[in-house]
Amino acid sequence: MGTLVSTVVSVTVALAVVAGLFTALNLALDKGSQRWDDRLRPWVFAGPAFLFLLAMLIVPAVRTVILSFRGGRRGEEGFTLANWRDALTNKTVVSFERVGDIFTSRLFIAAVVLVVIAVLVARGSARRGMGGGGGLDLSHPLASSAIAIALIAVLLAVFSTLRGVIWNNLWWVAAVAGFATLFGLALAVLADRSRSETAAKTLIFMPMAISLVGAAVIWKYVYDTPGAGQAEGLLNVLWPGDPIDFLRGTSGSGTIAPWNNFFIMLIMIWIQAGFAMVVISAAIKGVAVELLEAARVDGASEIQVFWRVTLPQITTTLAVVVTTLSITVLKIFDLVKATTGGAADTDVLANRMYDNLRNGNFAASSTFAVMILLLVLPIMWYNVRRARREAGV
């Protein structure tokens, strides 16, 4: 009770100090000259927010980076690269041992075949004049779909072959951001054509209201294997062979690892597809009706209207959805913790960060936190650059 009272008092005092500072500065500006008023008034309004960001975001981030380069469990020793060397030379964090197996995997071979098919279809479409000239018509639905599926196959070949926490994180980004966006796009198109559009979108968006831990508990009932004190999960009821532990990647007839990672990712895809659907649906509704009608008048089918008119108009929105989901997934922790705890080759960076923090190794924990930051920075840079380009800056 005493802690609660002290917390309330501290927050009240902090708010009072900020309000008093704002009032005092505002009164000082009112009595000052117009020249100083124009210069300082923006800082009066932006100052408290900037101080809050400085204290709660910038300073802790800088301290975490510094701590990752210090020795000792609590960073009490001098500056060193030992934390980074230990992390990056640990084969459970990142490994390139099986990189040659990527090019002999069936997924990679299937991707090559799909690319060849896409090139042949695109060349044939261009020759028929559908692409507006010679070369390749990559906007053809079959060609673009084949290339997209080939890219997914290559990514799956890479991430299912190379093992380590960092590769797992990148696999999460590719699988969840990619599939959630694709499912969201398909659901947006179908829901917009439904008579009960509002009800359909509400049901699809509903998983977003569930916490990740709650979603993990729900899906564990789907994935459960028969055992002491637990019933057989839905998937094992439908599965014709030996029961499979979908989360641990084991079964009576062998192992499905590392594909057990994908069954955890499926939970996140189920949750985030609703978010992608809502955002993409709004973008589709924003496409000018005149463009769609002009395409139909010119004889385009509904599929051609979607691929050649609607889809190019919403590429910016698709990029926003993908980057937002990528940043969200790079920080994934609670879903993995609630399902496997990082065991069975399903560990991620945030879970390693948490485990080291819980064990009192603040320096190693900071190293994994900075790794997450380094993976997020390119996405943030892309977002800023895209926003500046759209603004014409």
C-alpha positions as CSV (number, residue, x, y, z in Angstrom):
1,M,0.0,0.0,0.0
2,G,2.9,2.3,0.8
3,T,4.4,1.7,-2.6
4,L,1.1,2.6,-4.3
5,V,0.9,5.8,-2.4
6,S,4.5,6.8,-3.1
7,T,3.9,6.1,-6.8
8,V,0.8,8.2,-7.0
9,V,2.6,11.0,-5.1
10,S,5.6,10.8,-7.5
11,V,3.4,10.9,-10.6
12,T,1.4,13.8,-9.2
13,V,4.5,15.8,-8.3
14,A,6.0,15.2,-11.7
15,L,2.8,16.3,-13.5
16,A,2.6,19.4,-11.2
17,V,6.3,20.3,-12.0
18,V,5.7,20.0,-15.8
19,A,2.5,22.0,-15.6
20,G,4.1,24.7,-13.5
21,L,7.1,24.9,-15.8
22,F,4.8,25.2,-18.8
23,T,2.7,27.9,-17.2
24,A,5.8,29.9,-16.1
25,L,7.4,29.8,-19.5
26,N,4.2,30.7,-21.2
27,L,3.7,33.7,-18.9
28,A,7.3,34.8,-19.5
29,L,6.7,34.7,-23.2
30,D,3.6,36.7,-22.9
31,K,5.5,39.5,-21.2
32,G,8.5,39.2,-23.5
33,S,9.1,40.7,-27.0
34,Q,7.5,39.3,-30.1
35,R,10.9,38.2,-31.4
36,W,11.6,35.9,-28.4
37,D,8.0,34.8,-28.4
38,D,8.3,33.4,-32.0
39,R,11.6,31.7,-31.2
40,L,10.7,30.1,-27.9
41,R,7.0,29.3,-28.0
42,P,7.5,26.1,-30.2
43,W,10.0,24.9,-27.6
44,V,7.5,25.5,-24.8
45,F,5.0,23.2,-26.4
46,A,7.5,20.6,-27.6
47,G,9.8,20.8,-24.7
48,P,7.9,18.6,-22.2
49,A,7.4,15.9,-24.8
50,F,11.1,16.1,-25.8
51,L,12.2,15.8,-22.2
52,F,9.9,12.8,-21.7
53,L,11.4,11.1,-24.8
54,L,14.9,12.0,-23.7
55,A,14.4,10.5,-20.2
56,M,12.3,7.5,-21.2
57,L,13.7,6.5,-24.6
58,I,16.9,8.1,-25.7
59,V,18.9,7.9,-22.4
60,P,18.0,4.3,-21.7
61,A,18.8,3.3,-25.4
62,V,22.2,5.0,-25.2
63,R,22.9,3.4,-21.8
64,T,21.9,-0.1,-23.2
65,V,24.3,0.3,-26.1
66,I,27.1,1.3,-23.8
67,L,26.4,-1.5,-21.4
68,S,26.6,-4.0,-24.3
69,F,30.2,-3.1,-24.8
70,R,31.2,-3.4,-21.1
71,G,32.6,-6.4,-19.3
72,G,31.2,-8.1,-16.3
73,R,27.6,-9.2,-15.6
74,R,26.6,-5.7,-14.6
75,G,28.9,-3.8,-16.8
76,E,31.2,-3.0,-13.9
77,E,34.4,-3.8,-15.9
78,G,35.9,-1.8,-18.7
79,F,34.9,-1.6,-22.4
80,T,35.2,-4.8,-24.3
81,L,33.8,-6.7,-27.3
82,A,33.5,-9.9,-25.3
83,N,29.7,-9.8,-25.2
84,W,29.4,-9.5,-28.9
85,R,32.1,-12.0,-29.6
86,D,30.5,-14.6,-27.3
87,A,27.1,-14.0,-28.9
88,L,28.1,-14.0,-32.5
89,T,30.4,-17.0,-32.2
90,N,27.7,-19.0,-30.4
91,K,26.2,-21.5,-32.9
92,T,22.8,-21.3,-31.1
93,V,22.7,-17.6,-31.9
94,V,23.8,-17.6,-35.5
95,S,25.2,-20.4,-37.7
96,F,26.2,-20.7,-41.4
97,E,27.2,-24.4,-41.2
98,R,24.5,-25.7,-43.5
99,V,24.4,-22.8,-46.0
100,G,25.3,-25.2,-48.9
101,D,22.2,-27.3,-48.2
102,I,19.9,-24.4,-49.2
103,F,20.7,-24.9,-52.9
104,T,19.9,-28.6,-52.8
105,S,16.7,-28.3,-50.9
106,R,13.4,-29.1,-52.7
107,L,12.0,-25.7,-51.8
108,F,14.9,-24.0,-53.6
109,I,14.5,-26.2,-56.6
110,A,10.8,-25.5,-56.7
111,A,11.5,-21.8,-56.5
112,V,13.8,-22.0,-59.6
113,V,11.1,-23.8,-61.5
114,L,8.5,-21.2,-60.6
115,V,10.8,-18.4,-61.7
116,V,11.3,-20.0,-65.1
117,I,7.5,-20.4,-65.4
118,A,7.1,-16.7,-64.4
119,V,9.6,-15.6,-67.1
120,L,7.9,-17.6,-69.8
121,V,4.5,-16.3,-68.9
122,A,5.7,-12.7,-68.7
123,R,7.5,-13.0,-72.0
124,G,4.4,-14.5,-73.7
125,S,2.2,-11.7,-72.2
126,A,4.6,-9.0,-73.4
127,R,4.6,-10.5,-76.9
128,R,0.8,-10.4,-77.0
129,G,0.9,-6.7,-76.3
130,M,-0.6,-6.9,-72.8
131,G,2.5,-5.4,-71.2
132,G,2.6,-2.3,-73.3
133,G,5.7,-3.3,-75.3
134,G,8.4,-5.9,-75.5
135,G,10.5,-7.5,-72.7
136,L,8.7,-9.0,-69.8
137,D,5.2,-8.3,-68.5
138,L,5.8,-9.0,-64.8
139,S,2.4,-7.4,-64.0
140,H,0.7,-10.5,-65.4
141,P,-1.2,-12.2,-62.5
142,L,0.3,-15.7,-63.1
143,A,3.8,-14.3,-63.5
144,S,3.7,-12.1,-60.4
145,S,2.1,-14.8,-58.4
146,A,4.8,-17.3,-59.4
147,I,7.5,-14.9,-58.5
148,A,5.9,-14.2,-55.1
149,I,5.6,-17.9,-54.3
150,A,9.1,-18.5,-55.5
151,L,10.4,-15.8,-53.1
152,I,8.5,-17.4,-50.3
153,A,9.9,-20.8,-51.1
154,V,13.5,-19.4,-51.2
155,L,13.0,-17.7,-47.8
156,L,11.6,-20.9,-46.3
157,A,14.5,-22.9,-47.7
158,V,17.0,-20.4,-46.1
159,F,15.3,-20.2,-42.7
160,S,14.5,-23.9,-42.4
161,T,18.1,-24.7,-43.1
162,L,20.2,-22.1,-41.3
163,R,19.7,-22.4,-37.5
164,G,20.2,-19.9,-34.7
165,V,18.2,-17.3,-32.8
166,I,18.9,-14.5,-35.3
167,W,17.8,-16.7,-38.2
168,N,14.6,-17.6,-36.2
169,N,13.9,-13.9,-35.8
170,L,14.3,-13.2,-39.5
171,W,12.1,-16.2,-40.3
172,W,9.4,-14.7,-38.1
173,V,9.7,-11.5,-40.0
174,A,9.5,-13.1,-43.4
175,A,6.7,-15.6,-42.5
176,V,4.4,-13.4,-40.3
177,A,4.8,-10.1,-42.2
178,G,4.5,-11.9,-45.6
179,F,1.7,-14.3,-44.9
180,A,-0.3,-11.9,-42.7
181,T,-0.2,-9.3,-45.5
182,L,-1.2,-11.8,-48.2
183,F,-4.1,-13.1,-46.1
184,G,-5.1,-9.6,-45.1
185,L,-5.2,-8.6,-48.8
186,A,-7.3,-11.6,-49.7
187,L,-9.6,-11.1,-46.8
188,A,-10.0,-7.4,-47.6
189,V,-11.0,-8.2,-51.2
190,L,-13.4,-10.9,-50.2
191,A,-14.9,-9.0,-47.2
192,D,-15.5,-5.9,-49.4
193,R,-17.6,-8.1,-51.8
194,S,-19.5,-9.7,-48.9
195,R,-23.1,-8.7,-48.2
196,S,-22.3,-8.8,-44.4
197,E,-19.1,-6.8,-44.7
198,T,-19.2,-5.3,-41.2
199,A,-19.9,-8.6,-39.5
200,A,-17.2,-10.4,-41.5
201,K,-14.5,-7.8,-40.7
202,T,-15.5,-7.8,-37.1
203,L,-15.1,-11.6,-36.8
204,I,-11.8,-11.5,-38.6
205,F,-10.4,-8.6,-36.6
206,M,-11.5,-10.2,-33.3
207,P,-8.2,-12.1,-32.6
208,M,-6.5,-8.6,-32.3
209,A,-8.4,-8.1,-29.1
210,I,-6.8,-11.3,-27.5
211,S,-3.5,-11.0,-25.8
212,L,-0.6,-13.0,-27.2
213,V,-0.5,-15.1,-24.0
214,G,-4.2,-15.8,-24.3
215,A,-3.9,-16.7,-28.0
216,A,-1.0,-19.1,-27.0
217,V,-3.2,-20.9,-24.5
218,I,-6.1,-21.2,-27.0
219,W,-3.8,-22.7,-29.7
220,K,-2.1,-25.0,-27.3
221,Y,-5.4,-26.8,-27.1
222,V,-5.3,-27.2,-30.9
223,Y,-1.7,-28.4,-30.9
224,D,-1.8,-30.6,-27.7
225,T,-0.6,-34.2,-27.8
226,P,-2.3,-36.8,-25.6
227,G,-0.5,-37.1,-22.3
228,A,-0.8,-37.0,-18.6
229,G,-3.6,-34.6,-17.6
230,Q,-4.3,-33.3,-21.1
231,A,-6.6,-34.2,-23.9
232,E,-5.7,-34.7,-27.5
233,G,-5.6,-31.5,-29.5
234,L,-7.7,-30.8,-32.6
235,L,-4.9,-31.2,-35.1
236,N,-3.9,-34.6,-33.6
237,V,-7.5,-35.7,-33.7
238,L,-7.6,-35.0,-37.5
239,W,-4.0,-36.3,-38.1
240,P,-4.1,-39.9,-39.5
241,G,-0.7,-40.9,-38.3
242,D,1.2,-41.0,-35.0
243,P,0.4,-38.0,-32.6
244,I,2.7,-35.1,-33.2
245,D,3.9,-32.5,-30.7
246,F,3.5,-29.6,-33.1
247,L,5.2,-27.1,-30.7
248,R,8.2,-29.3,-29.8
249,G,8.6,-30.8,-33.3
250,T,8.6,-34.4,-32.2
251,S,6.4,-37.4,-33.1
252,G,6.5,-41.2,-32.8
253,S,7.8,-41.5,-36.4
254,G,10.5,-38.8,-36.3
255,T,10.8,-35.0,-36.1
256,I,9.3,-32.1,-37.9
257,A,11.8,-29.6,-36.5
258,P,12.5,-26.8,-37.4
259,W,9.0,-26.5,-38.9
260,N,7.6,-26.4,-35.3
261,N,8.6,-22.8,-35.5
262,F,6.0,-22.2,-38.2
263,F,3.2,-23.5,-36.0
264,I,4.0,-20.8,-33.5
265,M,4.2,-18.2,-36.2
266,L,0.7,-19.4,-37.4
267,I,-0.7,-18.0,-34.2
268,M,0.7,-14.6,-34.9
269,I,-0.5,-14.7,-38.5
270,W,-4.0,-15.5,-37.2
271,I,-3.9,-12.4,-35.0
272,Q,-2.3,-9.9,-37.4
273,A,-4.2,-10.9,-40.5
274,G,-7.2,-8.9,-39.1
275,F,-5.0,-5.8,-38.7
276,A,-3.7,-6.1,-42.3
277,M,-7.2,-6.6,-43.6
278,V,-8.6,-3.4,-42.0
279,V,-5.7,-1.2,-43.3
280,I,-5.7,-2.7,-46.8
281,S,-9.5,-2.6,-47.0
282,A,-9.4,1.1,-46.3
283,A,-6.8,1.6,-49.0
284,I,-8.8,-0.4,-51.6
285,K,-11.9,1.8,-50.8
286,G,-9.7,4.8,-51.5
287,V,-8.9,3.8,-55.0
288,A,-10.6,6.3,-57.5
289,V,-13.8,4.8,-58.9
290,E,-13.1,6.5,-62.2
291,L,-10.0,4.4,-62.7
292,L,-11.8,1.2,-62.0
293,E,-14.7,2.1,-64.3
294,A,-12.3,3.2,-67.1
295,A,-10.6,-0.2,-66.9
296,R,-13.9,-2.1,-67.1
297,V,-15.0,0.1,-70.1
298,D,-11.8,-0.9,-71.9
299,G,-12.7,-4.5,-71.5
300,A,-10.6,-5.5,-68.5
301,S,-11.9,-8.4,-66.4
302,E,-12.3,-8.1,-62.6
303,I,-9.0,-10.0,-62.2
304,Q,-7.2,-7.6,-64.5
305,V,-8.8,-4.6,-62.8
306,F,-7.4,-5.8,-59.5
307,W,-3.9,-6.7,-60.7
308,R,-3.3,-3.8,-63.0
309,V,-5.3,-1.0,-61.4
310,T,-6.2,-1.7,-57.7
311,L,-2.9,-3.4,-56.6
312,P,-0.5,-0.7,-58.0
313,Q,-2.6,2.0,-56.2
314,I,-2.3,0.4,-52.8
315,T,1.4,-0.6,-52.9
316,T,2.3,2.2,-50.4
317,T,-0.3,0.8,-47.9
318,L,1.1,-2.7,-48.4
319,A,4.6,-1.4,-47.6
320,V,3.3,0.3,-44.4
321,V,1.6,-3.0,-43.3
322,V,4.7,-5.1,-44.0
323,T,7.0,-2.7,-42.2
324,T,4.7,-2.3,-39.2
325,L,4.3,-6.1,-38.9
326,S,8.1,-6.6,-39.3
327,I,8.9,-4.2,-36.4
328,T,6.2,-5.9,-34.3
329,V,7.5,-9.4,-35.0
330,L,11.2,-8.5,-34.4
331,K,10.3,-7.9,-30.8
332,I,8.3,-11.1,-30.4
333,F,8.6,-12.6,-26.9
334,D,5.5,-13.5,-25.1
335,L,4.1,-15.9,-27.7
336,V,7.3,-17.9,-27.7
337,K,7.6,-17.8,-24.0
338,A,4.0,-19.0,-23.5
339,T,4.2,-21.9,-25.9
340,T,7.7,-23.4,-25.8
341,G,9.7,-21.0,-23.6
342,G,12.3,-21.0,-26.4
343,A,13.0,-24.7,-26.3
344,A,13.0,-27.1,-29.2
345,D,15.0,-24.7,-31.4
346,T,12.3,-22.0,-31.2
347,D,14.3,-19.3,-29.3
348,V,14.2,-15.7,-30.4
349,L,16.3,-12.6,-29.5
350,A,13.9,-11.1,-27.0
351,N,13.7,-14.4,-25.1
352,R,17.5,-14.5,-24.9
353,M,17.4,-10.9,-23.7
354,Y,14.9,-11.8,-21.0
355,D,16.7,-14.9,-19.8
356,N,20.0,-13.1,-19.4
357,L,18.2,-10.2,-17.6
358,R,16.5,-12.6,-15.2
359,N,19.9,-14.3,-14.5
360,G,21.4,-10.9,-13.6
361,N,23.6,-10.7,-16.7
362,F,22.7,-7.2,-17.7
363,A,25.6,-6.8,-20.2
364,A,24.7,-9.9,-22.2
365,S,21.0,-8.9,-22.0
366,S,21.9,-5.4,-23.4
367,T,23.8,-7.1,-26.3
368,F,20.7,-9.0,-27.4
369,A,18.6,-5.8,-27.0
370,V,21.0,-3.9,-29.3
371,M,20.8,-6.7,-31.8
372,I,17.0,-6.2,-32.0
373,L,17.6,-2.5,-32.4
374,L,20.0,-3.1,-35.3
375,L,17.5,-5.3,-37.0
376,V,14.8,-2.6,-36.6
377,L,16.9,0.4,-37.7
378,P,16.9,-0.5,-41.5
379,I,13.1,-0.8,-41.4
380,M,12.8,2.6,-39.6
381,W,15.2,4.1,-42.2
382,Y,13.1,2.8,-45.0
383,N,9.9,4.2,-43.5
384,V,11.5,7.7,-42.9
385,R,12.9,7.7,-46.5
386,R,9.6,6.7,-48.0
387,A,7.7,9.3,-45.9
388,R,10.1,12.1,-47.0
389,R,9.9,11.0,-50.7
390,E,6.1,11.1,-50.5
391,A,6.2,14.5,-48.9
392,G,8.6,15.7,-51.6
393,V,11.3,16.6,-49.1
